[in-house]
C-alpha cells in the first residue's frame, strides 16, 4: 500500500510548506513527518522570539511600584478614616452612674445618671436583672412615654417603683440595673439595703 506523495502547493496548505521530494512511503507517515517538521520550525521560531524579549525597563518597574504603593496608602487611609469616625461617634455619647441604690423596705431603685460624653443623650429604658421595667419609672415625670434628654455633664435621678414592677427586693441581694437610650447604655450591679 505504498503511495507516492504528491507535491504540495501553497494554495493547498494554510501555511507554507517546504519542498518535499517525491518519496515512496506511507501517506500517514509522510503527513506526520511534514507536521513534525513544521511544528519544530514554529517552536524554534517561538523560542527565538521569546529569548529576544527583554524585561521591563527600570523606569517602568519603578513607576509600577509607586502605583502599587499609592494604591495601598489610599486603601489604608479610607479604612482609618472610617474606623476613627465610627469610634469618635461612639465616644461622643457616654453615660455612667454617679450613684445607685435599692431600698428593700420601700422596694424602690434610685439611680443618678450623668452624661459624661461630648454630646447630649436621651435615656428611655430601664432594665432590672435583664427585664424591662420602664413602665414602673416614677421619676422623672414623662420618662415612660418620651424618656429624658440629658445635656453634657447633666445628672438625672431615675426612680423605679419595685412594687409596681412586681419586684420584691431583698436586703443584701444584688440586682443588675441598666439604663439605656439610643447609642448609650450603662449597667451596674447594685446591692439592696
Secondary structure per residue as TSV (DSSP state, phi and psi in degrees):
chain	resnum	aa	ss	phi	psi
A	1	X	-	360.0	41.1
A	2	X	-	-84.7	141.3
A	3	X	E	-127.2	156.5
A	4	X	E	-90.6	129.7
A	5	X	-	-80.4	121.6
A	6	X	-	-74.3	161.6
A	7	X	-	-71.8	138.9
A	8	X	-	-89.0	141.8
A	9	X	-	-105.2	162.1
A	10	X	T	-63.9	-30.9
A	11	X	T	-72.0	-24.9
A	12	X	T	-78.9	-30.4
A	13	X	S	-108.8	147.2
A	14	X	S	-74.7	-7.4
A	15	X	S	-139.9	166.0
A	16	X	-	-78.6	128.2
A	17	X	-	-108.7	145.9
A	18	X	-	-70.9	160.0
A	19	X	-	-69.0	127.4
A	20	X	-	-113.6	124.5
A	21	X	-	-69.5	157.9
A	22	X	-	-72.0	122.2
A	23	X	-	-131.2	143.9
A	24	X	E	-88.7	111.0
A	25	X	E	-158.5	175.2
A	26	X	-	-68.9	142.1
A	27	X	H	-66.8	-36.2
A	28	X	H	-67.7	-37.1
A	29	X	H	-63.6	-42.4
A	30	X	H	-64.4	-43.3
A	31	X	H	-64.5	-40.4
A	32	X	H	-62.2	-40.9
A	33	X	H	-66.1	-42.6
A	34	X	H	-64.8	-45.8
A	35	X	H	-63.0	-42.1
A	36	X	H	-63.2	-43.3
A	37	X	H	-63.8	-41.5
A	38	X	H	-65.3	-46.3
A	39	X	H	-61.9	-38.5
A	40	X	H	-63.5	-42.9
A	41	X	H	-64.3	-44.0
A	42	X	H	-65.2	-39.4
A	43	X	H	-62.7	-43.2
A	44	X	H	-65.2	-39.8
A	45	X	H	-64.1	-40.4
A	46	X	H	-65.9	-42.7
A	47	X	H	-62.0	-43.4
A	48	X	H	-62.7	-39.8
A	49	X	H	-64.9	-45.3
A	50	X	H	-67.8	-36.0
A	51	X	H	-69.6	-28.0
A	52	X	H	-79.7	-15.2
A	53	X	-	-71.9	144.3
A	54	X	-	-108.4	161.9
A	55	X	-	-69.8	176.5
A	56	X	-	-70.8	152.9
A	57	X	-	-71.2	155.6
A	58	X	H	-59.3	-33.5
A	59	X	H	-66.8	-44.7
A	60	X	H	-64.1	-40.0
A	61	X	H	-63.7	-41.4
A	62	X	H	-64.1	-45.0
A	63	X	H	-62.0	-39.9
A	64	X	H	-62.6	-43.2
A	65	X	H	-63.9	-38.9
A	66	X	H	-64.9	-42.6
A	67	X	H	-62.5	-43.1
A	68	X	H	-63.6	-43.4
A	69	X	H	-64.3	-43.3
A	70	X	H	-64.2	-39.8
A	71	X	H	-60.9	-43.6
A	72	X	H	-64.3	-38.9
A	73	X	H	-65.2	-42.7
A	74	X	H	-63.3	-43.4
A	75	X	H	-63.6	-44.0
A	76	X	H	-63.2	-42.8
A	77	X	H	-61.2	-44.2
A	78	X	H	-62.1	-40.8
A	79	X	H	-66.0	-44.7
A	80	X	H	-63.2	-43.0
A	81	X	H	-62.6	-44.1
A	82	X	H	-63.2	-45.2
A	83	X	H	-63.6	-47.0
A	84	X	H	-69.6	-32.9
A	85	X	H	-68.5	-38.2
A	86	X	H	-70.0	-36.4
A	87	X	H	-69.8	-38.2
A	88	X	H	-66.0	-41.0
A	89	X	H	-62.7	-43.4
A	90	X	H	-65.7	-40.8
A	91	X	H	-69.4	-20.4
A	92	X	H	-70.4	-25.3
A	93	X	-	-114.0	109.3
A	94	X	-	-143.6	138.4
A	95	X	E	-129.8	160.8
A	96	X	E	-156.2	164.4
A	97	X	E	-87.2	130.5
A	98	X	E	-76.5	-41.3
A	99	X	E	-159.1	156.9
A	100	X	E	-147.6	138.7
A	101	X	E	-148.9	152.9
A	102	X	E	-126.7	124.5
A	103	X	E	-98.2	110.3
A	104	X	T	-69.9	-28.8
A	105	X	T	-69.6	-41.6
A	106	X	T	-99.6	-2.4
A	107	X	T	53.6	48.0
A	108	X	E	-124.6	142.4
A	109	X	E	-112.1	129.5
A	110	X	E	-122.5	128.8
A	111	X	E	-130.5	130.5
A	112	X	E	-102.1	114.2
A	113	X	E	-107.6	131.0
A	114	X	E	-113.5	137.8
A	115	X	E	-88.5	104.9
A	116	X	-	-109.1	19.2
A	117	X	S	-88.5	-162.6
A	118	X	S	-110.7	2.9
A	119	X	S	-132.6	152.0
A	120	X	-	-63.4	148.4
A	121	X	E	-128.7	160.4
A	122	X	E	-119.2	131.1
A	123	X	E	-107.9	131.7
A	124	X	-	-142.4	2.9
A	125	X	E	-140.6	143.9
A	126	X	E	-130.7	127.6
A	127	X	E	-119.4	138.8
A	128	X	E	-125.1	121.3
A	129	X	T	51.7	40.9
A	130	X	T	83.2	-3.0
A	131	X	E	-105.0	138.7
A	132	X	E	-73.0	119.1
A	133	X	-	-122.6	33.3
A	134	X	G	-61.7	-36.1
A	135	X	G	-69.1	-14.1
A	136	X	G	-97.6	7.7
A	137	X	E	-74.2	125.8
A	138	X	E	-100.2	-23.6
A	139	X	E	-145.5	144.1
A	140	X	S	-73.8	158.8
A	141	X	T	-62.3	135.9
A	142	X	T	86.5	-0.3
A	143	X	H	-61.3	-37.8
A	144	X	H	-67.5	-22.9
A	145	X	H	-101.6	-45.2
A	146	X	H	-122.3	-6.1
A	147	X	-	79.8	-162.6
A	148	X	E	-139.4	137.1
A	149	X	E	-92.5	141.1
A	150	X	E	-127.3	119.8
A	151	X	-	-78.2	172.5
A	152	X	T	-60.8	132.9
A	153	X	T	68.0	7.0
A	154	X	-	-81.2	155.1
A	155	X	E	-124.4	140.5
A	156	X	E	-128.6	143.1
A	157	X	E	-98.5	121.8
A	158	X	E	-113.8	125.4
A	159	X	E	-118.4	130.1
A	160	X	E	-113.8	125.5
A	161	X	E	-84.2	108.4
A	162	X	H	-67.3	-29.6
A	163	X	H	-65.0	-45.2
A	164	X	H	-62.8	-32.8
A	165	X	H	-82.9	-6.8
A	166	X	T	80.4	21.0
A	167	X	-	-99.2	142.0
A	168	X	-	-124.7	93.9
A	169	X	-	-67.5	140.3
A	170	X	-	-112.3	128.4
A	171	X	T	-59.6	136.7
A	172	X	T	90.9	-16.4
A	173	X	-	-85.0	152.5
A	174	X	E	-107.3	145.1
A	175	X	E	-130.9	139.2
A	176	X	E	-86.1	116.9
A	177	X	E	-110.2	124.7
A	178	X	E	-126.9	133.2
A	179	X	E	-116.3	132.1
A	180	X	E	-134.0	165.5
A	181	X	E	-161.1	179.1
A	182	X	T	-60.3	112.2
A	183	X	T	84.1	1.4
A	184	X	E	-140.2	152.0
A	185	X	E	-163.5	153.3
A	186	X	E	-145.6	132.3
A	187	X	E	-130.6	139.9
A	188	X	E	-150.0	146.1
A	189	X	E	-83.9	130.8
A	190	X	E	-123.4	132.8
A	191	X	E	-91.1	130.8
A	192	X	B	-75.6	142.5
A	193	X	-	-128.8	360.0
